Amino acid sequence: MSELPNSVSRTQTGMVPHQQGLTKARQGLAHPVLQLLIQHKRVNPTQAQALAGEAGPMVQACVRTGFIDAVALCRLLANAFKLPWQDLEEINPRKVPRQLVDSTRCRQLWAMPIERKDNAVVVAIADPSDTLARQSIEQALRSKVQWVVANVDQLERMLDFYHPASQTHAVSEAAPAEPEEDGDAVAYWQRILSQAVAWRASDIHIESLENGFQVRLRVDGLLRPIPSAAADLRLRLLSHIKVLAQMDIAEKRLPQDGRIGAVVQGRRFDLRVSSLPTLHGEKLVVRLLGDQQRPALAALGYEAEDLAHIHQALRRTGGMIIVTGPTGSGKTLSLYACLDVLNQTHVNIASIEDPCEMVVPGINQVNVNERAGLDFATGLRAFLRQDPDVLMVGEIRDRTTAGIALQAAQTGHLVLTTLHTNDAPGVLYRLMHMGVEAFQLAASVHLVTAQRLVRRLCAQCKRPSTLGAEFDRLGLGAAAMTQAGFASDLPTDRPIYQPVGCGACLEGFMGRVGIFQVMPVSPTLATLLVQAQDLHTLTAQAQREGMRTLRQAGWLKVFSGVTAVQEVLGATHA
């Protein structure tokens, strides 16, 4: 099955009412799958209660929440219901009888015929406890059925390929039709998208090489290659994506931008496409912006005292909050989490970005369009005539934008923005180097945060270690530990965790979490700023007031078992 392209579509109307949804609602904790997991001590009652409230099929909810991996659940169900379990990757695609049961029913019931054997039809099902689903399939086939239990992830991919729902590709209703001869390119693009979603990728890189092309997915901040296709597919693939993104397929000498609306594995995505002419042909980067719910501010990884400082700054009616960090460090997500706190019916919020990455109801969002004369400074001036309460500026890039933003902060508007510096104290000096007066910063800036993203350890396979053993493994001694921010009397046998790797994760990591340096601008710090004290003096004062370095914030995540030592070392400076 691995060679088959996966469809990028799943029904948009949700699960049609059938036994999976009704049973869970009526049975709650009595659901057979939940009872089985409790019996085998795979979940505790609290986790089972949480699963009972999950949407969608129960088997999918169990895997999605990470309480059990798909393979283990498949074998558990097979043993419990005395049925064989089937690895769908071993199924011969030419033998799949796709026409025996209609597509809608297969997708509703999470079951599908996979083979004819003797006088029977072999049917794979994700949840053998779903008796109504089994009865429905048997009635549709009107023949002897041999049931096998399937891995829910593999079954999902087969359903996507053999029984795709209606597809949504273009952002406009008049999407150009693809030529039939580009079928291989279409199929390969669908497979790329499915793989990207399965791996939780943030970006897709399609790069032209001298003798072909390669595709890499950015997963948890790292680029990972996927199996490549024939070299002669490159031009057709690039043209197909550019057509979907409503870009000029004839223009290959200049960069272009476009966007695609797509549905992948039941989720709607906004795909941002950027093309770049390179030495061996065009390179496309596709950013995947999903419809998943944004995490709340408290879920981003802030420590309790830092979170209290942020909420205090958000309660003010004026001033500026600045988030800093390199590209890809999650600054925009942090700003939107702050906006979610402020987004109320009595608050007028406006944002200008390049471009707007997330659509938020209740916020007036504006895209920068420099070709039309709409830049950050122009947008800010217009905002100030719109009676705003809160302004968000995607990035301060120049003196003009900084001046207007600070003026707005001084006149009773709460301004949220980003800047590129290494740490929080460096923001103040960067703005002064832009030409902003120190007294303006002291009067306007109330809070600065710096952040990095580190990979989160997989909860299923992380292995306990000790602080001393881990540092010895990395070639670091006691002096390096102290310099890195550890207390000199920290016990070296303190338990921490390191990555292992399992079927549910990539190299022992699953997702990312932020580490944060939060610096409130206190009256003392503002006074030192006006007195033109150097950066070292400002940093020392902020640390006396409780500000951590980014590395020290990372160690807190290490001690709590969230991430690994090498992740913190790689993301921060000593």
C-alpha positions in Angstrom: 0.0 0.0 0.0 2.9 2.4 0.6 3.2 3.1 -3.1 -0.4 4.3 -3.4 -1.1 8.0 -3.4 -3.4 9.2 -0.7 -6.4 11.5 -1.4 -6.4 14.9 0.1 -10.0 14.9 0.9 -12.4 13.9 3.7 -16.0 14.8 4.1 -16.6 18.3 5.3 -20.0 17.7 6.9 -18.4 15.6 9.7 -19.5 12.0 10.6 -22.9 11.2 9.4 -24.9 9.9 12.4 -24.2 6.2 12.8 -23.4 3.7 15.5 -19.9 5.0 16.2 -21.2 8.4 17.2 -24.5 7.2 18.8 -22.9 4.4 20.8 -20.3 6.7 22.4 -22.9 9.3 23.3 -25.2 6.7 24.9 -22.6 4.4 26.5 -20.0 6.9 27.7 -17.5 5.0 29.8 -19.3 1.7 29.0 -18.0 1.9 25.4 -16.5 -1.5 24.7 -13.2 0.0 23.5 -12.9 2.1 26.7 -13.7 -0.9 28.9 -11.0 -2.9 27.1 -8.4 -0.2 27.6 -9.3 0.1 31.3 -9.2 -3.7 31.7 -5.7 -3.9 30.2 -4.6 -0.8 32.2 -3.8 1.2 29.1 -5.8 4.2 30.5 -7.0 5.2 33.9 -10.6 6.3 34.7 -9.7 10.0 34.3 -8.2 9.4 30.9 -11.2 7.2 29.9 -13.6 10.0 30.9 -11.7 12.4 28.7 -11.8 9.9 25.8 -15.6 9.5 26.3 -15.9 13.2 25.5 -13.8 13.1 22.3 -15.4 13.7 18.9 -15.3 11.1 16.1 -14.8 7.3 16.2 -13.6 6.0 19.6 -10.7 4.1 18.1 -9.4 7.2 16.3 -9.8 9.3 19.5 -7.7 6.7 21.4 -4.9 7.0 18.9 -5.2 10.8 18.4 -4.9 11.5 22.1 -1.8 9.4 22.4 -3.0 7.0 25.1 -2.2 4.0 22.8 -0.6 3.7 19.4 -2.6 2.4 16.4 -0.8 -0.9 16.1 -1.2 -1.8 19.8 -4.9 -0.9 19.7 -5.4 -3.0 16.6 -3.8 -6.1 18.2 -5.7 -5.5 21.4 -9.0 -5.4 19.6 -8.2 -8.4 17.5 -7.4 -10.5 20.5 -10.4 -9.4 22.4 -12.9 -10.1 19.6 -11.1 -13.3 18.4 -10.5 -11.9 14.9 -7.3 -11.8 12.8 -5.6 -8.4 12.4 -4.4 -7.4 9.0 -1.4 -5.2 8.0 -3.0 -3.2 5.2 0.4 -2.3 3.8 0.6 -6.0 2.6 -2.7 -5.8 0.6 -2.3 -6.1 -3.2 -3.9 -2.9 -4.5 -5.1 -4.7 -7.7 -7.2 -7.1 -5.6 -9.1 -4.5 -3.7 -12.8 -4.8 -4.7 -13.6 -1.1 -4.4 -17.1 -1.2 -5.9 -18.7 -3.7 -3.6 -19.7 -1.1 -1.0 -20.5 2.5 -1.7 -18.0 5.1 -0.8 -20.2 6.9 1.7 -21.0 3.9 3.7 -17.3 2.8 3.9 -16.3 6.2 5.2 -19.2 6.4 7.7 -18.6 3.0 9.1 -14.7 3.0 9.0 -14.8 -0.4 7.2 -14.1 -1.5 3.7 -13.7 -4.7 1.6 -10.0 -5.4 0.9 -10.0 -8.7 -0.9 -12.2 -11.6 -2.3 -11.2 -14.9 -0.8 -12.9 -18.1 -1.9 -16.6 -17.5 -1.6 -16.3 -14.7 0.9 -15.3 -11.0 1.1 -12.5 -10.0 3.5 -13.6 -6.7 5.2 -11.2 -4.6 7.3 -12.8 -2.7 10.2 -11.2 -0.3 12.7 -13.6 -1.1 15.6 -15.0 -4.6 15.7 -17.2 -3.7 18.7 -19.3 -1.6 16.3 -21.9 -4.2 15.7 -24.2 -1.9 13.7 -21.4 -1.1 11.3 -20.7 -4.8 10.8 -24.4 -5.5 10.2 -24.6 -2.7 7.7 -21.6 -4.0 5.7 -23.0 -7.5 5.7 -26.4 -6.3 4.5 -24.7 -4.3 1.7 -22.5 -7.3 0.5 -25.2 -10.0 0.9 -22.4 -12.6 1.0 -20.2 -14.3 3.5 -17.9 -11.8 5.3 -14.5 -12.6 6.8 -13.8 -9.8 9.3 -10.2 -8.6 10.0 -9.2 -5.8 12.4 -7.2 -3.0 10.8 -4.8 -0.4 12.1 -7.0 2.8 12.2 -4.2 4.9 10.6 -3.7 2.5 7.7 -7.5 2.2 7.2 -7.8 5.9 7.1 -5.2 6.1 4.3 -6.9 3.4 2.4 -10.3 5.1 2.7 -8.7 8.4 1.5 -7.4 6.6 -1.5 -10.2 4.3 -2.6 -13.2 6.2 -1.3 -12.2 10.0 -1.4 -14.7 12.6 -0.4 -15.3 15.7 -2.6 -12.1 17.6 -3.0 -11.5 21.3 -2.4 -8.3 22.6 -3.9 -8.6 26.2 -5.0 -9.6 29.3 -3.0 -11.9 30.5 -5.8 -14.9 28.6 -7.2 -13.4 28.8 -10.7 -10.4 26.5 -10.2 -8.7 25.6 -13.5 -9.1 22.0 -14.4 -6.0 19.8 -14.5 -5.2 18.0 -17.8 -5.7 14.2 -17.6 -2.2 13.5 -18.6 -1.0 15.1 -15.3 -2.6 12.3 -13.3 0.8 11.1 -11.9 1.6 14.7 -10.7 -1.8 15.0 -9.1 -1.5 11.7 -7.3 2.0 12.5 -6.1 0.9 15.9 -4.8 -1.9 14.2 -2.9 0.6 11.8 -1.4 2.9 14.6 -0.3 0.0 16.4 1.4 -1.2 13.3 3.2 2.3 12.5 4.4 2.8 16.2 5.5 -0.4 16.0 7.6 0.4 12.6 9.0 3.8 13.9 10.2 2.4 17.2 11.4 4.6 19.1 9.0 4.6 22.9 9.0 6.1 23.3 5.5 6.7 21.4 2.3 9.9 22.1 0.3 10.0 21.0 -3.3 13.5 21.7 -4.6 14.8 21.4 -8.1 18.1 19.6 -8.5 20.5 19.1 -11.4 19.2 15.6 -12.1 15.7 15.7 -10.7 14.1 17.1 -7.6 13.6 16.3 -3.9 10.7 16.9 -1.5 11.4 17.6 2.2 8.9 18.2 5.0 9.7 20.4 8.0 8.6 18.5 11.1 9.1 19.9 14.5 11.6 22.4 13.0 13.7 19.9 11.1 13.6 19.0 7.4 12.9 15.4 6.6 13.0 13.9 3.1 10.3 11.7 1.7 10.6 9.2 -1.1 11.2 11.0 -4.4 9.5 10.4 -7.7 10.8 10.2 -11.3 12.8 13.2 -12.4 10.4 13.8 -15.4 7.6 14.5 -12.9 9.1 17.7 -11.6 7.8 20.2 -14.1 4.3 18.7 -14.1 4.2 18.7 -10.3 5.4 22.3 -10.1 2.9 23.4 -12.8 0.1 21.5 -11.0 0.7 23.3 -7.7 1.0 26.7 -9.4 -2.2 26.2 -11.2 -4.0 25.3 -8.0 -2.4 28.4 -6.3 -3.5 30.6 -9.2 0.0 31.6 -10.1 1.4 32.2 -13.5 2.8 28.9 -14.7 4.7 30.6 -17.6 6.6 32.9 -15.2 9.7 31.0 -13.9 12.2 33.9 -13.6 10.6 35.9 -10.8 9.3 34.8 -7.3 5.6 34.4 -6.9 3.1 33.9 -4.1 -0.2 32.1 -4.1 -2.6 30.1 -1.9 -4.6 26.9 -2.1 -7.6 25.8 -0.1 -7.4 22.0 0.6 -9.0 19.4 2.7 -6.6 16.7 3.9 -7.7 13.8 6.1 -10.8 15.6 7.2 -9.2 18.9 8.0 -9.3 22.1 6.1 -6.0 23.8 5.3 -4.9 27.1 3.9 -1.8 26.4 1.9 0.6 29.4 1.3 2.7 28.8 -1.8 6.0 30.6 -2.5 8.1 30.1 -5.7 11.7 31.0 -6.1 13.9 30.6 -9.3 17.0 28.7 -8.5 20.0 27.5 -10.4 18.4 24.3 -11.5 14.8 25.4 -11.7 12.0 26.6 -9.5 11.8 25.8 -5.8 8.3 25.8 -4.1 7.7 26.1 -0.4 4.2 25.4 0.8 3.2 26.4 4.3 0.4 24.4 5.9 -2.0 26.5 8.0 -4.5 24.2 9.5 -8.0 24.6 11.0 -7.0 23.1 14.4 -7.8 25.2 17.4 -5.0 27.5 18.5 -3.5 26.7 21.9 -4.5 29.0 24.7 -1.8 31.3 26.2 -1.4 29.0 29.2 -0.8 26.0 27.0 2.2 27.5 25.2 4.7 26.6 27.9 5.0 29.8 30.0 6.0 29.3 33.6 3.4 30.4 36.1 5.1 33.7 37.2 5.9 34.6 33.6 2.3 34.0 32.7 1.1 36.3 35.5 3.4 39.1 34.2 1.9 38.7 30.7 -1.7 38.8 32.0 -0.9 41.9 34.0 0.5 43.6 30.9 -2.6 42.6 28.8 -4.9 44.2 31.4 -3.4 47.6 30.8 -5.2 50.0 28.6 -2.1 51.3 26.8 1.5 50.5 26.3 3.5 48.0 24.2 4.2 44.3 24.5 7.0 43.0 22.2 7.8 39.4 21.3 11.2 38.6 20.0 12.9 35.6 18.5 14.2 34.2 15.2 12.0 33.2 12.3 10.0 30.1 13.1 10.2 30.5 16.9 6.4 30.8 17.4 6.1 34.6 17.8 2.9 34.9 15.8 1.3 32.1 17.7 2.1 33.8 21.0 0.7 37.1 19.8 -2.5 35.4 18.6 -2.8 33.7 22.0 -2.6 37.1 23.6 -5.2 38.5 21.1 -7.5 35.6 22.1 -7.4 36.8 25.7 -8.3 40.4 24.6 -10.8 39.4 21.9 -14.1 40.5 23.4 -17.2 42.1 22.0 -16.5 45.5 23.6 -12.9 45.6 22.3 -11.9 46.9 18.9 -8.8 45.0 17.7 -7.0 45.6 14.4 -3.9 43.8 13.1 -1.6 44.2 10.1 0.7 41.4 9.0 2.7 40.2 6.1 0.7 38.1 5.6 -2.1 37.3 8.1 -1.4 33.7 9.0 -4.5 33.0 11.0 -8.1 34.2 10.5 -9.7 35.3 13.8 -13.3 36.3 13.9 -13.8 39.6 15.7 -10.5 41.0 14.7 -10.0 43.5 11.8 -7.1 41.9 9.9 -5.1 43.6 7.1 -2.5 42.2 4.8 0.6 44.2 3.9 0.5 45.1 0.2 3.6 47.1 -0.6 3.0 47.0 -4.3 -0.2 48.9 -3.7 1.5 51.2 -1.1 0.1 49.5 2.0 3.0 48.9 4.4 3.1 48.6 8.1 3.4 52.3 8.7 0.6 53.2 6.3 -1.7 50.6 7.9 -0.9 51.8 11.4 -1.8 55.4 10.5 -5.1 54.2 9.1 -5.8 52.1 12.2 -5.4 55.1 14.4 -8.3 56.7 12.6 -10.5 53.6 13.2 -11.0 54.1 17.0 -9.0 51.0 18.0 -8.4 49.6 21.5 -5.7 47.1 20.6 -3.3 47.1 17.7 -1.1 44.2 16.5 1.8 45.0 14.2 3.3 41.8 12.6 6.8 43.2 12.8 8.7 46.4 13.4 11.1 46.8 10.6 12.0 50.4 10.5 12.1 53.7 12.4 8.9 55.0 10.9 6.8 51.9 12.0 8.5 51.9 15.4 7.7 55.6 15.9 4.0 55.3 15.0 3.6 52.2 17.1 5.2 53.8 20.2 3.1 56.9 19.7 0.0 54.7 19.6 1.1 53.0 22.8 1.6 56.4 24.5 -1.9 57.6 23.6 -3.9 54.8 25.2 -3.7 51.9 22.8 -2.4 48.5 23.7 0.1 47.6 20.9 1.4 44.0 20.4 4.3 43.5 18.0 7.4 41.5 17.2 11.1 42.2 16.6 14.1 40.1 15.7 16.8 40.0 18.5 18.6 37.3 20.5 17.0 38.0 23.8 14.6 40.3 25.6 16.9 43.0 26.9 18.4 43.3 23.3 15.0 44.6 22.1 15.4 47.9 23.9 18.8 48.5 22.4 17.7 47.4 18.9 14.9 50.0 19.0 17.3 52.7 20.1 19.7 51.8 17.3 16.7 52.4 15.0 16.5 55.9 16.3 13.9 55.6 19.0 14.5 57.8 22.0 15.2 56.0 25.3 12.5 58.1 27.1 9.9 56.9 24.6 10.8 53.3 25.3 10.7 53.8 29.0 7.3 55.3 28.8 5.7 52.9 26.3 7.2 49.4 26.6 5.7 47.4 29.5 6.8 43.9 28.7 9.3 42.1 26.4 9.4 38.3 25.8 12.0 36.3 23.9 11.3 32.7 22.9 12.5 29.6 21.2 10.9 26.3 20.2 12.3 23.0 21.3 11.1 19.5 20.5 8.8 17.9 23.1 9.7 14.4 24.2 7.4 11.6 23.2 5.4 10.6 26.3 5.2 7.0 25.2 8.8 6.2 24.8 11.0 8.7 26.7 13.5 7.0 28.9 14.6 8.2 32.4 18.2 9.2 32.9 20.1 11.3 35.3 21.5 14.8 35.0 25.0 13.6 35.6 24.8 10.8 33.1 23.2 12.9 30.4 25.9 15.6 30.7 28.7 13.0 30.7 27.2 11.5 27.5 27.3 15.0 25.9 30.9 15.6 27.0 30.1 18.3 29.5 31.5 18.5 33.0 30.4 20.1 36.3 31.9 23.5 35.4 29.9 23.5 32.2 26.7 22.6 34.2 27.2 25.6 36.5 28.0 27.9 33.6 24.9 26.7 31.8 22.7 27.9 34.6 22.5 24.9 36.9 22.8 25.5 40.6 26.3 24.4 41.8 24.7 22.1 44.4 22.3 20.5 42.0 22.3 16.7 42.6 23.7 14.9 39.6 21.3 12.0 40.2 18.3 14.2 39.5 16.0 12.3 37.1 15.5 13.7 33.6 14.5 12.1 30.3 16.0 11.5 27.0 14.5 10.5 23.6 14.2 6.9 22.4 11.9 6.6 19.4 8.8 4.5 18.8 6.1 4.1 16.2 4.1 7.0 17.5 6.9 9.6 17.2 9.9 10.8 15.2 13.3 10.1 16.8 11.7 10.2 20.3 10.0 13.6 19.9 6.4 14.6 19.3 5.6 18.2 18.7 7.3 21.3 20.1 7.0 23.5 23.2 8.2 27.1 23.8 10.9 28.2 26.2 10.4 31.9 27.2 12.4 34.8 28.7 9.9 37.3 30.1 11.1 40.8 31.0 8.7 43.3 32.6 10.0 46.8 32.2 9.9 47.9 35.8 10.3 51.5 37.0 13.9 50.8 38.0 14.6 49.3 34.6 13.0 52.3 32.8 15.1 54.7 34.9 18.3 52.8 33.9 17.2 53.0 30.3 16.7 56.7 30.4 20.1 57.1 32.0 21.6 55.4 29.0 23.0 52.5 30.9 24.7 49.7 28.8 23.0 46.5 27.9 24.9 44.5 30.5 23.6 46.7 33.3 20.0 46.5 32.0 20.3 42.7 31.8 21.7 42.4 35.3 18.9 44.5 36.7 16.3 42.4 34.9 17.8 39.2 36.3 17.8 40.6 39.8 14.1 41.2 39.3 13.5 37.6 38.4 14.1 37.4 34.6 15.6 34.0 33.5 17.9 33.5 30.6 16.5 31.4 27.8 18.7 28.5 28.8 17.6 28.6 32.4 14.0 28.6 31.1 14.9 25.5 29.0 16.3 23.7 32.1 13.0 24.0 33.8 11.5 22.1 30.8 14.2 19.5 31.1 13.6 19.0 34.9 9.9 18.6 34.3 10.5 15.9 31.7 9.1 17.9 28.8 12.3 18.1 26.6 15.8 16.9 26.5 19.1 18.5 27.4 20.5 18.5 23.9 17.4 20.4 22.6 18.0 23.2 25.1 21.7 23.4 24.3 20.9 23.6 20.6 18.2 26.3 20.8 19.9 28.7 23.3 23.2 30.4 24.0 24.9 30.1 27.4 
